[in-house]
Amino acid sequence: MNRDERRNKVKFYMELYDASTIGFRVVFSVLIGGGIGWWLDKKFHSSYHWLLFIFLFFGIVAAFKAMFYEAKREGGNNNKDKKA
């Protein structure tokens, strides 16, 4: 295996890692937000689950923020690759 093949293989695995990381960030952001809201509803004996919905919303916003930053970072990396 020559140097170019190894570089391409490493680049492929790094892109695969980045793609799977953003998926985990989205899922865990929503789960953590919902979990905190559920826990607070149980702690304060809320019967309407407002805290669950509020913190679930915060988790969804965090997930979209992570996706936006990742897409912005990848867009910047693609422009650098095209110039080289």
mmCIF file of the N, C-alpha and C atoms, coordinates in Angstrom:
data_MODEL
# 
_entry.id   MODEL 
# 
loop_
_atom_site.group_PDB 
_atom_site.id 
_atom_site.type_symbol 
_atom_site.label_atom_id 
_atom_site.label_alt_id 
_atom_site.label_comp_id 
_atom_site.label_asym_id 
_atom_site.label_entity_id 
_atom_site.label_seq_id 
_atom_site.pdbx_PDB_ins_code 
_atom_site.Cartn_x 
_atom_site.Cartn_y 
_atom_site.Cartn_z 
_atom_site.occupancy 
_atom_site.B_iso_or_equiv 
_atom_site.pdbx_formal_charge 
_atom_site.auth_seq_id 
_atom_site.auth_comp_id 
_atom_site.auth_asym_id 
_atom_site.auth_atom_id 
_atom_site.pdbx_PDB_model_num 
ATOM 1   N N  . MET A 1 1  ? 0.857   -1.171 0.000  1.00 0.00 ? 1  MET A N  1 
ATOM 2   C CA . MET A 1 1  ? 0.000   0.000  0.000  1.00 0.00 ? 1  MET A CA 1 
ATOM 3   C C  . MET A 1 1  ? 0.904   1.235  0.000  1.00 0.00 ? 1  MET A C  1 
ATOM 4   N N  . ASN A 1 2  ? 0.701   2.089  -0.981 1.00 0.00 ? 2  ASN A N  1 
ATOM 5   C CA . ASN A 1 2  ? 1.543   3.268  -1.056 1.00 0.00 ? 2  ASN A CA 1 
ATOM 6   C C  . ASN A 1 2  ? 0.966   4.409  -0.200 1.00 0.00 ? 2  ASN A C  1 
ATOM 7   N N  . ARG A 1 3  ? 1.688   5.501  -0.166 1.00 0.00 ? 3  ARG A N  1 
ATOM 8   C CA . ARG A 1 3  ? 1.346   6.620  0.698  1.00 0.00 ? 3  ARG A CA 1 
ATOM 9   C C  . ARG A 1 3  ? 0.004   7.257  0.332  1.00 0.00 ? 3  ARG A C  1 
ATOM 10  N N  . ASP A 1 4  ? -0.298  7.407  -0.940 1.00 0.00 ? 4  ASP A N  1 
ATOM 11  C CA . ASP A 1 4  ? -1.564  8.015  -1.363 1.00 0.00 ? 4  ASP A CA 1 
ATOM 12  C C  . ASP A 1 4  ? -2.763  7.157  -0.974 1.00 0.00 ? 4  ASP A C  1 
ATOM 13  N N  . GLU A 1 5  ? -2.625  5.856  -1.094 1.00 0.00 ? 5  GLU A N  1 
ATOM 14  C CA . GLU A 1 5  ? -3.713  4.962  -0.686 1.00 0.00 ? 5  GLU A CA 1 
ATOM 15  C C  . GLU A 1 5  ? -3.964  5.051  0.808  1.00 0.00 ? 5  GLU A C  1 
ATOM 16  N N  . ARG A 1 6  ? -2.889  5.132  1.587  1.00 0.00 ? 6  ARG A N  1 
ATOM 17  C CA . ARG A 1 6  ? -3.049  5.270  3.038  1.00 0.00 ? 6  ARG A CA 1 
ATOM 18  C C  . ARG A 1 6  ? -3.705  6.593  3.404  1.00 0.00 ? 6  ARG A C  1 
ATOM 19  N N  . ARG A 1 7  ? -3.309  7.662  2.740  1.00 0.00 ? 7  ARG A N  1 
ATOM 20  C CA . ARG A 1 7  ? -3.927  8.967  2.994  1.00 0.00 ? 7  ARG A CA 1 
ATOM 21  C C  . ARG A 1 7  ? -5.416  8.951  2.666  1.00 0.00 ? 7  ARG A C  1 
ATOM 22  N N  . ASN A 1 8  ? -5.772  8.341  1.540  1.00 0.00 ? 8  ASN A N  1 
ATOM 23  C CA . ASN A 1 8  ? -7.175  8.250  1.164  1.00 0.00 ? 8  ASN A CA 1 
ATOM 24  C C  . ASN A 1 8  ? -7.966  7.414  2.166  1.00 0.00 ? 8  ASN A C  1 
ATOM 25  N N  . LYS A 1 9  ? -7.355  6.348  2.648  1.00 0.00 ? 9  LYS A N  1 
ATOM 26  C CA . LYS A 1 9  ? -8.015  5.499  3.632  1.00 0.00 ? 9  LYS A CA 1 
ATOM 27  C C  . LYS A 1 9  ? -8.207  6.238  4.955  1.00 0.00 ? 9  LYS A C  1 
ATOM 28  N N  . VAL A 1 10 ? -7.196  6.948  5.390  1.00 0.00 ? 10 VAL A N  1 
ATOM 29  C CA . VAL A 1 10 ? -7.302  7.729  6.630  1.00 0.00 ? 10 VAL A CA 1 
ATOM 30  C C  . VAL A 1 10 ? -8.339  8.831  6.470  1.00 0.00 ? 10 VAL A C  1 
ATOM 31  N N  . LYS A 1 11 ? -8.356  9.484  5.323  1.00 0.00 ? 11 LYS A N  1 
ATOM 32  C CA . LYS A 1 11 ? -9.335  10.546 5.071  1.00 0.00 ? 11 LYS A CA 1 
ATOM 33  C C  . LYS A 1 11 ? -10.756 9.985  5.095  1.00 0.00 ? 11 LYS A C  1 
ATOM 34  N N  . PHE A 1 12 ? -10.938 8.803  4.509  1.00 0.00 ? 12 PHE A N  1 
ATOM 35  C CA . PHE A 1 12 ? -12.253 8.164  4.513  1.00 0.00 ? 12 PHE A CA 1 
ATOM 36  C C  . PHE A 1 12 ? -12.715 7.878  5.935  1.00 0.00 ? 12 PHE A C  1 
ATOM 37  N N  . TYR A 1 13 ? -11.816 7.315  6.756  1.00 0.00 ? 13 TYR A N  1 
ATOM 38  C CA . TYR A 1 13 ? -12.195 6.983  8.129  1.00 0.00 ? 13 TYR A CA 1 
ATOM 39  C C  . TYR A 1 13 ? -12.427 8.232  8.973  1.00 0.00 ? 13 TYR A C  1 
ATOM 40  N N  . MET A 1 14 ? -11.703 9.295  8.723  1.00 0.00 ? 14 MET A N  1 
ATOM 41  C CA . MET A 1 14 ? -11.940 10.544 9.450  1.00 0.00 ? 14 MET A CA 1 
ATOM 42  C C  . MET A 1 14 ? -13.301 11.130 9.084  1.00 0.00 ? 14 MET A C  1 
ATOM 43  N N  . GLU A 1 15 ? -13.674 11.081 7.808  1.00 0.00 ? 15 GLU A N  1 
ATOM 44  C CA . GLU A 1 15 ? -14.989 11.560 7.388  1.00 0.00 ? 15 GLU A CA 1 
ATOM 45  C C  . GLU A 1 15 ? -16.099 10.683 7.966  1.00 0.00 ? 15 GLU A C  1 
ATOM 46  N N  . LEU A 1 16 ? -15.880 9.379  8.027  1.00 0.00 ? 16 LEU A N  1 
ATOM 47  C CA . LEU A 1 16 ? -16.848 8.469  8.637  1.00 0.00 ? 16 LEU A CA 1 
ATOM 48  C C  . LEU A 1 16 ? -17.002 8.762  10.126 1.00 0.00 ? 16 LEU A C  1 
ATOM 49  N N  . TYR A 1 17 ? -15.897 9.034  10.793 1.00 0.00 ? 17 TYR A N  1 
ATOM 50  C CA . TYR A 1 17 ? -15.923 9.392  12.211 1.00 0.00 ? 17 TYR A CA 1 
ATOM 51  C C  . TYR A 1 17 ? -16.706 10.682 12.420 1.00 0.00 ? 17 TYR A C  1 
ATOM 52  N N  . ASP A 1 18 ? -16.451 11.690 11.589 1.00 0.00 ? 18 ASP A N  1 
ATOM 53  C CA . ASP A 1 18 ? -17.168 12.962 11.716 1.00 0.00 ? 18 ASP A CA 1 
ATOM 54  C C  . ASP A 1 18 ? -18.665 12.776 11.499 1.00 0.00 ? 18 ASP A C  1 
ATOM 55  N N  . ALA A 1 19 ? -19.037 11.977 10.521 1.00 0.00 ? 19 ALA A N  1 
ATOM 56  C CA . ALA A 1 19 ? -20.456 11.753 10.235 1.00 0.00 ? 19 ALA A CA 1 
ATOM 57  C C  . ALA A 1 19 ? -21.146 11.022 11.383 1.00 0.00 ? 19 ALA A C  1 
ATOM 58  N N  . SER A 1 20 ? -20.485 10.029 11.947 1.00 0.00 ? 20 SER A N  1 
ATOM 59  C CA . SER A 1 20 ? -21.105 9.302  13.059 1.00 0.00 ? 20 SER A CA 1 
ATOM 60  C C  . SER A 1 20 ? -21.134 10.151 14.318 1.00 0.00 ? 20 SER A C  1 
ATOM 61  N N  . THR A 1 21 ? -20.148 11.001 14.509 1.00 0.00 ? 21 THR A N  1 
ATOM 62  C CA . THR A 1 21 ? -20.124 11.865 15.685 1.00 0.00 ? 21 THR A CA 1 
ATOM 63  C C  . THR A 1 21 ? -21.285 12.840 15.674 1.00 0.00 ? 21 THR A C  1 
ATOM 64  N N  . ILE A 1 22 ? -21.587 13.419 14.541 1.00 0.00 ? 22 ILE A N  1 
ATOM 65  C CA . ILE A 1 22 ? -22.703 14.373 14.491 1.00 0.00 ? 22 ILE A CA 1 
ATOM 66  C C  . ILE A 1 22 ? -24.019 13.651 14.740 1.00 0.00 ? 22 ILE A C  1 
ATOM 67  N N  . GLY A 1 23 ? -24.143 12.412 14.300 1.00 0.00 ? 23 GLY A N  1 
ATOM 68  C CA . GLY A 1 23 ? -25.351 11.644 14.587 1.00 0.00 ? 23 GLY A CA 1 
ATOM 69  C C  . GLY A 1 23 ? -25.516 11.393 16.074 1.00 0.00 ? 23 GLY A C  1 
ATOM 70  N N  . PHE A 1 24 ? -24.424 11.018 16.735 1.00 0.00 ? 24 PHE A N  1 
ATOM 71  C CA . PHE A 1 24 ? -24.487 10.797 18.177 1.00 0.00 ? 24 PHE A CA 1 
ATOM 72  C C  . PHE A 1 24 ? -24.778 12.093 18.924 1.00 0.00 ? 24 PHE A C  1 
ATOM 73  N N  . ARG A 1 25 ? -24.199 13.206 18.469 1.00 0.00 ? 25 ARG A N  1 
ATOM 74  C CA . ARG A 1 25 ? -24.462 14.488 19.125 1.00 0.00 ? 25 ARG A CA 1 
ATOM 75  C C  . ARG A 1 25 ? -25.935 14.854 19.060 1.00 0.00 ? 25 ARG A C  1 
ATOM 76  N N  . VAL A 1 26 ? -26.547 14.629 17.919 1.00 0.00 ? 26 VAL A N  1 
ATOM 77  C CA . VAL A 1 26 ? -27.969 14.959 17.761 1.00 0.00 ? 26 VAL A CA 1 
ATOM 78  C C  . VAL A 1 26 ? -28.816 14.092 18.692 1.00 0.00 ? 26 VAL A C  1 
ATOM 79  N N  . VAL A 1 27 ? -28.586 12.809 18.675 1.00 0.00 ? 27 VAL A N  1 
ATOM 80  C CA . VAL A 1 27 ? -29.388 11.896 19.497 1.00 0.00 ? 27 VAL A CA 1 
ATOM 81  C C  . VAL A 1 27 ? -29.198 12.191 20.976 1.00 0.00 ? 27 VAL A C  1 
ATOM 82  N N  . PHE A 1 28 ? -27.953 12.326 21.405 1.00 0.00 ? 28 PHE A N  1 
ATOM 83  C CA . PHE A 1 28 ? -27.703 12.530 22.828 1.00 0.00 ? 28 PHE A CA 1 
ATOM 84  C C  . PHE A 1 28 ? -28.142 13.908 23.304 1.00 0.00 ? 28 PHE A C  1 
ATOM 85  N N  . SER A 1 29 ? -28.085 14.921 22.450 1.00 0.00 ? 29 SER A N  1 
ATOM 86  C CA . SER A 1 29 ? -28.583 16.242 22.846 1.00 0.00 ? 29 SER A CA 1 
ATOM 87  C C  . SER A 1 29 ? -30.068 16.181 23.157 1.00 0.00 ? 29 SER A C  1 
ATOM 88  N N  . VAL A 1 30 ? -30.820 15.530 22.303 1.00 0.00 ? 30 VAL A N  1 
ATOM 89  C CA . VAL A 1 30 ? -32.262 15.419 22.510 1.00 0.00 ? 30 VAL A CA 1 
ATOM 90  C C  . VAL A 1 30 ? -32.556 14.542 23.740 1.00 0.00 ? 30 VAL A C  1 
ATOM 91  N N  . LEU A 1 31 ? -31.849 13.430 23.876 1.00 0.00 ? 31 LEU A N  1 
ATOM 92  C CA . LEU A 1 31 ? -32.083 12.549 25.022 1.00 0.00 ? 31 LEU A CA 1 
ATOM 93  C C  . LEU A 1 31 ? -31.713 13.206 26.350 1.00 0.00 ? 31 LEU A C  1 
ATOM 94  N N  . ILE A 1 32 ? -30.609 13.908 26.385 1.00 0.00 ? 32 ILE A N  1 
ATOM 95  C CA . ILE A 1 32 ? -30.199 14.562 27.625 1.00 0.00 ? 32 ILE A CA 1 
ATOM 96  C C  . ILE A 1 32 ? -31.166 15.685 27.980 1.00 0.00 ? 32 ILE A C  1 
ATOM 97  N N  . GLY A 1 33 ? -31.565 16.488 26.994 1.00 0.00 ? 33 GLY A N  1 
ATOM 98  C CA . GLY A 1 33 ? -32.546 17.534 27.265 1.00 0.00 ? 33 GLY A CA 1 
ATOM 99  C C  . GLY A 1 33 ? -33.858 16.968 27.774 1.00 0.00 ? 33 GLY A C  1 
ATOM 100 N N  . GLY A 1 34 ? -34.351 15.933 27.124 1.00 0.00 ? 34 GLY A N  1 
ATOM 101 C CA . GLY A 1 34 ? -35.590 15.294 27.568 1.00 0.00 ? 34 GLY A CA 1 
ATOM 102 C C  . GLY A 1 34 ? -35.444 14.638 28.927 1.00 0.00 ? 34 GLY A C  1 
ATOM 103 N N  . GLY A 1 35 ? -34.300 14.034 29.187 1.00 0.00 ? 35 GLY A N  1 
ATOM 104 C CA . GLY A 1 35 ? -34.060 13.387 30.470 1.00 0.00 ? 35 GLY A CA 1 
ATOM 105 C C  . GLY A 1 35 ? -34.020 14.380 31.623 1.00 0.00 ? 35 GLY A C  1 
ATOM 106 N N  . ILE A 1 36 ? -33.374 15.514 31.405 1.00 0.00 ? 36 ILE A N  1 
ATOM 107 C CA . ILE A 1 36 ? -33.334 16.541 32.447 1.00 0.00 ? 36 ILE A CA 1 
ATOM 108 C C  . ILE A 1 36 ? -34.732 17.074 32.709 1.00 0.00 ? 36 ILE A C  1 
ATOM 109 N N  . GLY A 1 37 ? -35.492 17.327 31.651 1.00 0.00 ? 37 GLY A N  1 
ATOM 110 C CA . GLY A 1 37 ? -36.865 17.809 31.823 1.00 0.00 ? 37 GLY A CA 1 
ATOM 111 C C  . GLY A 1 37 ? -37.747 16.801 32.533 1.00 0.00 ? 37 GLY A C  1 
ATOM 112 N N  . TRP A 1 38 ? -37.616 15.532 32.188 1.00 0.00 ? 38 TRP A N  1 
ATOM 113 C CA . TRP A 1 38 ? -38.406 14.480 32.846 1.00 0.00 ? 38 TRP A CA 1 
ATOM 114 C C  . TRP A 1 38 ? -38.063 14.395 34.327 1.00 0.00 ? 38 TRP A C  1 
ATOM 115 N N  . TRP A 1 39 ? -36.739 14.452 34.622 1.00 0.00 ? 39 TRP A N  1 
ATOM 116 C CA . TRP A 1 39 ? -36.288 14.377 36.005 1.00 0.00 ? 39 TRP A CA 1 
ATOM 117 C C  . TRP A 1 39 ? -36.810 15.568 36.818 1.00 0.00 ? 39 TRP A C  1 
ATOM 118 N N  . LEU A 1 40 ? -36.763 16.762 36.232 1.00 0.00 ? 40 LEU A N  1 
ATOM 119 C CA . LEU A 1 40 ? -37.263 17.941 36.947 1.00 0.00 ? 40 LEU A CA 1 
ATOM 120 C C  . LEU A 1 40 ? -38.767 17.862 37.151 1.00 0.00 ? 40 LEU A C  1 
ATOM 121 N N  . ASP A 1 41 ? -39.500 17.331 36.175 1.00 0.00 ? 41 ASP A N  1 
ATOM 122 C CA . ASP A 1 41 ? -40.942 17.153 36.352 1.00 0.00 ? 41 ASP A CA 1 
ATOM 123 C C  . ASP A 1 41 ? -41.232 16.189 37.497 1.00 0.00 ? 41 ASP A C  1 
ATOM 124 N N  . LYS A 1 42 ? -40.471 15.122 37.584 1.00 0.00 ? 42 LYS A N  1 
ATOM 125 C CA . LYS A 1 42 ? -40.671 14.166 38.678 1.00 0.00 ? 42 LYS A CA 1 
ATOM 126 C C  . LYS A 1 42 ? -40.289 14.783 40.029 1.00 0.00 ? 42 LYS A C  1 
ATOM 127 N N  . LYS A 1 43 ? -39.223 15.574 40.027 1.00 0.00 ? 43 LYS A N  1 
ATOM 128 C CA . LYS A 1 43 ? -38.749 16.168 41.274 1.00 0.00 ? 43 LYS A CA 1 
ATOM 129 C C  . LYS A 1 43 ? -39.752 17.183 41.830 1.00 0.00 ? 43 LYS A C  1 
ATOM 130 N N  . PHE A 1 44 ? -40.357 17.983 40.962 1.00 0.00 ? 44 PHE A N  1 
ATOM 131 C CA . PHE A 1 44 ? -41.290 19.019 41.396 1.00 0.00 ? 44 PHE A CA 1 
ATOM 132 C C  . PHE A 1 44 ? -42.749 18.590 41.278 1.00 0.00 ? 44 PHE A C  1 
ATOM 133 N N  . HIS A 1 45 ? -42.993 17.314 41.009 1.00 0.00 ? 45 HIS A N  1 
ATOM 134 C CA . HIS A 1 45 ? -44.341 16.735 40.943 1.00 0.00 ? 45 HIS A CA 1 
ATOM 135 C C  . HIS A 1 45 ? -45.257 17.513 40.003 1.00 0.00 ? 45 HIS A C  1 
ATOM 136 N N  . SER A 1 46 ? -44.756 17.822 38.837 1.00 0.00 ? 46 SER A N  1 
ATOM 137 C CA . SER A 1 46 ? -45.536 18.548 37.841 1.00 0.00 ? 46 SER A CA 1 
ATOM 138 C C  . SER A 1 46 ? -46.470 17.577 37.120 1.00 0.00 ? 46 SER A C  1 
ATOM 139 N N  . SER A 1 47 ? -47.718 17.984 36.947 1.00 0.00 ? 47 SER A N  1 
ATOM 140 C CA . SER A 1 47 ? -48.670 17.110 36.263 1.00 0.00 ? 47 SER A CA 1 
ATOM 141 C C  . SER A 1 47 ? -48.847 17.474 34.790 1.00 0.00 ? 47 SER A C  1 
ATOM 142 N N  . TYR A 1 48 ? -48.281 18.595 34.358 1.00 0.00 ? 48 TYR A N  1 
ATOM 143 C CA . TYR A 1 48 ? -48.442 19.022 32.964 1.00 0.00 ? 48 TYR A CA 1 
ATOM 144 C C  . TYR A 1 48 ? -47.198 18.817 32.115 1.00 0.00 ? 48 TYR A C  1 
ATOM 145 N N  . HIS A 1 49 ? -46.096 18.436 32.697 1.00 0.00 ? 49 HIS A N  1 
ATOM 146 C CA . HIS A 1 49 ? -44.850 18.113 31.995 1.00 0.00 ? 49 HIS A CA 1 
ATOM 147 C C  . HIS A 1 49 ? -44.297 19.282 31.189 1.00 0.00 ? 49 HIS A C  1 
ATOM 148 N N  . TRP A 1 50 ? -44.439 20.500 31.704 1.00 0.00 ? 50 TRP A N  1 
ATOM 149 C CA . TRP A 1 50 ? -43.906 21.662 30.999 1.00 0.00 ? 50 TRP A CA 1 
ATOM 150 C C  . TRP A 1 50 ? -42.388 21.628 30.946 1.00 0.00 ? 50 TRP A C  1 
ATOM 151 N N  . LEU A 1 51 ? -41.767 21.211 32.026 1.00 0.00 ? 51 LEU A N  1 
ATOM 152 C CA . LEU A 1 51 ? -40.302 21.188 32.056 1.00 0.00 ? 51 LEU A CA 1 
ATOM 153 C C  . LEU A 1 51 ? -39.741 20.173 31.054 1.00 0.00 ? 51 LEU A C  1 
ATOM 154 N N  . LEU A 1 52 ? -40.429 19.069 30.886 1.00 0.00 ? 52 LEU A N  1 
ATOM 155 C CA . LEU A 1 52 ? -40.003 18.087 29.889 1.00 0.00 ? 52 LEU A CA 1 
ATOM 156 C C  . LEU A 1 52 ? -39.994 18.719 28.498 1.00 0.00 ? 52 LEU A C  1 
ATOM 157 N N  . PHE A 1 53 ? -41.061 19.409 28.145 1.00 0.00 ? 53 PHE A N  1 
ATOM 158 C CA . PHE A 1 53 ? -41.135 20.016 26.808 1.00 0.00 ? 53 PHE A CA 1 
ATOM 159 C C  . PHE A 1 53 ? -40.137 21.150 26.641 1.00 0.00 ? 53 PHE A C  1 
ATOM 160 N N  . ILE A 1 54 ? -39.921 21.933 27.683 1.00 0.00 ? 54 ILE A N  1 
ATOM 161 C CA . ILE A 1 54 ? -38.965 23.037 27.594 1.00 0.00 ? 54 ILE A CA 1 
ATOM 162 C C  . ILE A 1 54 ? -37.551 22.502 27.395 1.00 0.00 ? 54 ILE A C  1 
ATOM 163 N N  . PHE A 1 55 ? -37.153 21.526 28.212 1.00 0.00 ? 55 PHE A N  1 
ATOM 164 C CA . PHE A 1 55 ? -35.795 21.004 28.087 1.00 0.00 ? 55 PHE A CA 1 
ATOM 165 C C  . PHE A 1 55 ? -35.634 20.127 26.851 1.00 0.00 ? 55 PHE A C  1 
ATOM 166 N N  . LEU A 1 56 ? -36.682 19.498 26.395 1.00 0.00 ? 56 LEU A N  1 
ATOM 167 C CA . LEU A 1 56 ? -36.624 18.773 25.133 1.00 0.00 ? 56 LEU A CA 1 
ATOM 168 C C  . LEU A 1 56 ? -36.394 19.755 23.981 1.00 0.00 ? 56 LEU A C  1 
ATOM 169 N N  . PHE A 1 57 ? -37.056 20.893 24.043 1.00 0.00 ? 57 PHE A N  1 
ATOM 170 C CA . PHE A 1 57 ? -36.842 21.946 23.049 1.00 0.00 ? 57 PHE A CA 1 
ATOM 171 C C  . PHE A 1 57 ? -35.392 22.432 23.085 1.00 0.00 ? 57 PHE A C  1 
ATOM 172 N N  . PHE A 1 58 ? -34.844 22.635 24.302 1.00 0.00 ? 58 PHE A N  1 
ATOM 173 C CA . PHE A 1 58 ? -33.439 23.039 24.425 1.00 0.00 ? 58 PHE A CA 1 
ATOM 174 C C  . PHE A 1 58 ? -32.508 21.988 23.820 1.00 0.00 ? 58 PHE A C  1 
ATOM 175 N N  . GLY A 1 59 ? -32.821 20.725 24.018 1.00 0.00 ? 59 GLY A N  1 
ATOM 176 C CA . GLY A 1 59 ? -32.007 19.658 23.437 1.00 0.00 ? 59 GLY A CA 1 
ATOM 177 C C  . GLY A 1 59 ? -32.068 19.663 21.921 1.00 0.00 ? 59 GLY A C  1 
ATOM 178 N N  . ILE A 1 60 ? -33.246 19.922 21.366 1.00 0.00 ? 60 ILE A N  1 
ATOM 179 C CA . ILE A 1 60 ? -33.392 19.983 19.908 1.00 0.00 ? 60 ILE A CA 1 
ATOM 180 C C  . ILE A 1 60 ? -32.625 21.176 19.352 1.00 0.00 ? 60 ILE A C  1 
ATOM 181 N N  . VAL A 1 61 ? -32.692 22.308 20.037 1.00 0.00 ? 61 VAL A N  1 
ATOM 182 C CA . VAL A 1 61 ? -31.935 23.488 19.604 1.00 0.00 ? 61 VAL A CA 1 
ATOM 183 C C  . VAL A 1 61 ? -30.436 23.200 19.643 1.00 0.00 ? 61 VAL A C  1 
ATOM 184 N N  . ALA A 1 62 ? -29.979 22.544 20.692 1.00 0.00 ? 62 ALA A N  1 
ATOM 185 C CA . ALA A 1 62 ? -28.554 22.178 20.789 1.00 0.00 ? 62 ALA A CA 1 
ATOM 186 C C  . ALA A 1 62 ? -28.158 21.231 19.666 1.00 0.00 ? 62 ALA A C  1 
ATOM 187 N N  . ALA A 1 63 ? -29.043 20.321 19.298 1.00 0.00 ? 63 ALA A N  1 
ATOM 188 C CA . ALA A 1 63 ? -28.749 19.380 18.214 1.00 0.00 ? 63 ALA A CA 1 
ATOM 189 C C  . ALA A 1 63 ? -28.622 20.111 16.880 1.00 0.00 ? 63 ALA A C  1 
ATOM 190 N N  . PHE A 1 64 ? -29.538 21.047 16.616 1.00 0.00 ? 64 PHE A N  1 
ATOM 191 C CA . PHE A 1 64 ? -29.446 21.814 15.368 1.00 0.00 ? 64 PHE A CA 1 
ATOM 192 C C  . PHE A 1 64 ? -28.215 22.707 15.353 1.00 0.00 ? 64 PHE A C  1 
ATOM 193 N N  . LYS A 1 65 ? -27.867 23.236 16.506 1.00 0.00 ? 65 LYS A N  1 
ATOM 194 C CA . LYS A 1 65 ? -26.661 24.067 16.592 1.00 0.00 ? 65 LYS A CA 1 
ATOM 195 C C  . LYS A 1 65 ? -25.423 23.233 16.272 1.00 0.00 ? 65 LYS A C  1 
ATOM 196 N N  . ALA A 1 66 ? -25.358 22.018 16.808 1.00 0.00 ? 66 ALA A N  1 
ATOM 197 C CA . ALA A 1 66 ? -24.224 21.131 16.530 1.00 0.00 ? 66 ALA A CA 1 
ATOM 198 C C  . ALA A 1 66 ? -24.174 20.769 15.046 1.00 0.00 ? 66 ALA A C  1 
ATOM 199 N N  . MET A 1 67 ? -25.341 20.505 14.450 1.00 0.00 ? 67 MET A N  1 
ATOM 200 C CA . MET A 1 67 ? -25.364 20.186 13.015 1.00 0.00 ? 67 MET A CA 1 
ATOM 201 C C  . MET A 1 67 ? -24.920 21.377 12.187 1.00 0.00 ? 67 MET A C  1 
ATOM 202 N N  . PHE A 1 68 ? -25.358 22.576 12.566 1.00 0.00 ? 68 PHE A N  1 
ATOM 203 C CA . PHE A 1 68 ? -24.988 23.781 11.827 1.00 0.00 ? 68 PHE A CA 1 
ATOM 204 C C  . PHE A 1 68 ? -23.478 24.003 11.882 1.00 0.00 ? 68 PHE A C  1 
ATOM 205 N N  . TYR A 1 69 ? -22.887 23.899 13.077 1.00 0.00 ? 69 TYR A N  1 
ATOM 206 C CA . TYR A 1 69 ? -21.451 24.114 13.197 1.00 0.00 ? 69 TYR A CA 1 
ATOM 207 C C  . TYR A 1 69 ? -20.653 23.050 12.452 1.00 0.00 ? 69 TYR A C  1 
ATOM 208 N N  . GLU A 1 70 ? -21.133 21.821 12.480 1.00 0.00 ? 70 GLU A N  1 
ATOM 209 C CA . GLU A 1 70 ? -20.432 20.749 11.767 1.00 0.00 ? 70 GLU A CA 1 
ATOM 210 C C  . GLU A 1 70 ? -20.511 20.967 10.250 1.00 0.00 ? 70 GLU A C  1 
ATOM 211 N N  . ALA A 1 71 ? -21.676 21.364 9.769  1.00 0.00 ? 71 ALA A N  1 
ATOM 212 C CA . ALA A 1 71 ? -21.819 21.636 8.332  1.00 0.00 ? 71 ALA A CA 1 
ATOM 213 C C  . ALA A 1 71 ? -20.959 22.828 7.916  1.00 0.00 ? 71 ALA A C  1 
ATOM 214 N N  . LYS A 1 72 ? -20.897 23.828 8.772  1.00 0.00 ? 72 LYS A N  1 
ATOM 215 C CA . LYS A 1 72 ? -20.071 24.997 8.471  1.00 0.00 ? 72 LYS A CA 1 
ATOM 216 C C  . LYS A 1 72 ? -18.592 24.612 8.437  1.00 0.00 ? 72 LYS A C  1 
ATOM 217 N N  . ARG A 1 73 ? -18.175 23.768 9.380  1.00 0.00 ? 73 ARG A N  1 
ATOM 218 C CA . ARG A 1 73 ? -16.782 23.323 9.426  1.00 0.00 ? 73 ARG A CA 1 
ATOM 219 C C  . ARG A 1 73 ? -16.444 22.474 8.207  1.00 0.00 ? 73 ARG A C  1 
ATOM 220 N N  . GLU A 1 74 ? -17.345 21.576 7.845  1.00 0.00 ? 74 GLU A N  1 
ATOM 221 C CA . GLU A 1 74 ? -17.111 20.726 6.674  1.00 0.00 ? 74 GLU A CA 1 
ATOM 222 C C  . GLU A 1 74 ? -17.102 21.539 5.391  1.00 0.00 ? 74 GLU A C  1 
ATOM 223 N N  . GLY A 1 75 ? -17.937 22.549 5.313  1.00 0.00 ? 75 GLY A N  1 
ATOM 224 C CA . GLY A 1 75 ? -17.945 23.413 4.135  1.00 0.00 ? 75 GLY A CA 1 
ATOM 225 C C  . GLY A 1 75 ? -16.628 24.146 3.978  1.00 0.00 ? 75 GLY A C  1 
ATOM 226 N N  . GLY A 1 76 ? -16.045 24.555 5.087  1.00 0.00 ? 76 GLY A N  1 
ATOM 227 C CA . GLY A 1 76 ? -14.746 25.217 5.057  1.00 0.00 ? 76 GLY A CA 1 
ATOM 228 C C  . GLY A 1 76 ? -13.638 24.263 4.657  1.00 0.00 ? 76 GLY A C  1 
ATOM 229 N N  . ASN A 1 77 ? -13.722 23.009 5.105  1.00 0.00 ? 77 ASN A N  1 
ATOM 230 C CA . ASN A 1 77 ? -12.711 22.028 4.741  1.00 0.00 ? 77 ASN A CA 1 
ATOM 231 C C  . ASN A 1 77 ? -12.790 21.658 3.270  1.00 0.00 ? 77 ASN A C  1 
ATOM 232 N N  . ASN A 1 78 ? -13.997 21.597 2.717  1.00 0.00 ? 78 ASN A N  1 
ATOM 233 C CA . ASN A 1 78 ? -14.147 21.250 1.311  1.00 0.00 ? 78 ASN A CA 1 
ATOM 234 C C  . ASN A 1 78 ? -13.582 22.345 0.417  1.00 0.00 ? 78 ASN A C  1 
ATOM 235 N N  . ASN A 1 79 ? -13.735 23.606 0.805  1.00 0.00 ? 79 ASN A N  1 
ATOM 236 C CA . ASN A 1 79 ? -13.184 24.692 0.014  1.00 0.00 ? 79 ASN A CA 1 
ATOM 237 C C  . ASN A 1 79 ? -11.660 24.646 0.030  1.00 0.00 ? 79 ASN A C  1 
ATOM 238 N N  . LYS A 1 80 ? -11.047 24.273 1.140  1.00 0.00 ? 80 LYS A N  1 
ATOM 239 C CA . LYS A 1 80 ? -9.595  24.165 1.212  1.00 0.00 ? 80 LYS A CA 1 
ATOM 240 C C  . LYS A 1 80 ? -9.099  23.032 0.320  1.00 0.00 ? 80 LYS A C  1 
ATOM 241 N N  . ASP A 1 81 ? -9.860  21.915 0.275  1.00 0.00 ? 81 ASP A N  1 
ATOM 242 C CA . ASP A 1 81 ? -9.455  20.788 -0.557 1.00 0.00 ? 81 ASP A CA 1 
ATOM 243 C C  . ASP A 1 81 ? -9.519  21.147 -2.033 1.00 0.00 ? 81 ASP A C  1 
ATOM 244 N N  . LYS A 1 82 ? -10.497 21.938 -2.431 1.00 0.00 ? 82 LYS A N  1 
ATOM 245 C CA . LYS A 1 82 ? -10.647 22.303 -3.837 1.00 0.00 ? 82 LYS A CA 1 
ATOM 246 C C  . LYS A 1 82 ? -9.536  23.241 -4.287 1.00 0.00 ? 82 LYS A C  1 
ATOM 247 N N  . LYS A 1 83 ? -9.040  24.110 -3.390 1.00 0.00 ? 83 LYS A N  1 
ATOM 248 C CA . LYS A 1 83 ? -7.989  25.040 -3.758 1.00 0.00 ? 83 LYS A CA 1 
ATOM 249 C C  . LYS A 1 83 ? -6.640  24.341 -3.924 1.00 0.00 ? 83 LYS A C  1 
ATOM 250 N N  . ALA A 1 84 ? -6.422  23.300 -3.169 1.00 0.00 ? 84 ALA A N  1 
ATOM 251 C CA . ALA A 1 84 ? -5.117  22.629 -3.199 1.00 0.00 ? 84 ALA A CA 1 
ATOM 252 C C  . ALA A 1 84 ? -4.909  21.811 -4.439 1.00 0.00 ? 84 ALA A C  1 
# 
